[in-house]
Amino acid sequence: MRAYSYLEQLKMMNWANVEDFGVLLQRYRKRAQLSQKTLADLSTVSVRAVRNLELGRVAAPRRETVRLLADVLQLSTHERLSFELSAGGEVDEVLFETLVLPISVLARPLLGRARELESLVRQLLDDQQRVTVLSGFPGVGKTHLAVAAAGSVAAARSVPVLWVQLQEDFDRGPLQAAISDLLAGEGTGVGRLARQIGDRATLLVLDGNDDGRVRRETVWTLIRECPRLSVLETGRVPHGVSDHHRFLVSPLPTRRTGSAQVPATHPAALDFLLRRLADLRPGFQAGEGALRKLAEICVRLDGLPSALESAASWATVISIDELLTMAREEPEALASHPAMRTDPVAAAQGVLGRQTPVIQDLALRLAGRSEGWTVDQVVRQSGLPRAEAALALQSLLHAGLIVEVPSKPGGPVRFTLLNLVRAAMRGRSPLAPRLALRAC
């Protein structure tokens, strides 16, 4: 017997098996422990309207009324879908609406990314820039930046933001799984989504397209069919797009900024860590000595937000001195708290494993040079032609495996491998034996 997909099951729904709207409304209201009056006050819908809806006296509730009630009742995606269908909504239209992120989600605070956010929003608001791909090391904050940018675009242009979560290890409801399957498939599914978007201004976010699950051809099909659609994609590497479509997300700066005229400030990574520590340890205060230790921890964890989140979690059970010891001796453990989703060492291994043998060999050659190196130094050490060496460095940069090292004004640009990448190559990586052999 054929197994019908989630979307096909929705298509086959008829009014015989969709529950009565009034029954659902009463059930969800009681579950939320709200009286009719409280629900009315919170949703700005009149008490009489709530009462009449529950009694089934309204044949076709207004869509705005249904949405206001659903927001207050905090329905899951699947519950909201059933709720709107029972109120008379069309399946395809309701699917579109349930993908739209609410403003409350888009309003999450973003730390240390003011410049990147401004630049990304400007790029997304450019009518000639229809596709933008955020790339960078896992845990660098691509999703968080995408959420903030989407919120700014939604506020600036009053456009819906359709969010599609592609990574299977995230908590996805059946609708998100179905939509990601639809976009990863062929033919009719993509056409259906394109018809729903039509010519309305829309931002589609494809979050976690790490393995190119949604093919580049699919994205360009949507762009062609929907003249006012923009696509923002996040992934570990920018699959199949030219340079002007790429937006690299680097780790937070770990070095102090300032000059004689402008007072120095905390580096963004340290500021991020201090705020997280304050969140987890109310009343937390750090003197000069503790600040120096925390600043070193930020450097050893490469300024990666996910790694700093992990360090802050560890700080609830161990001292700052113990944190610093872990950062010096086993940064991969400090950056991989059991409660966190991201294992940076495993992620580095995965990203390295996808590189060409030439790039892998270059990474092995450079792993022992922590002070940073220029393109010319890479040419001398690797023996690669200058153009090939520059392209290899660019690939490593866009994969988030190397970062630029601050240098003197007018001096040559220098790069270095992330400390956590070095840890991956020394430890559990399949490349470790080659690294050990080269060190001999």
Order of alpha helices (4+ residues) and beta strands (2+ residues): alpha-alpha-alpha-alpha-alpha-alpha-alpha-alpha-alpha-beta-alpha-beta-alpha-alpha-beta-alpha-beta-beta-alpha-alpha-alpha-alpha-alpha-alpha-alpha-alpha-alpha-beta-beta-alpha-alpha
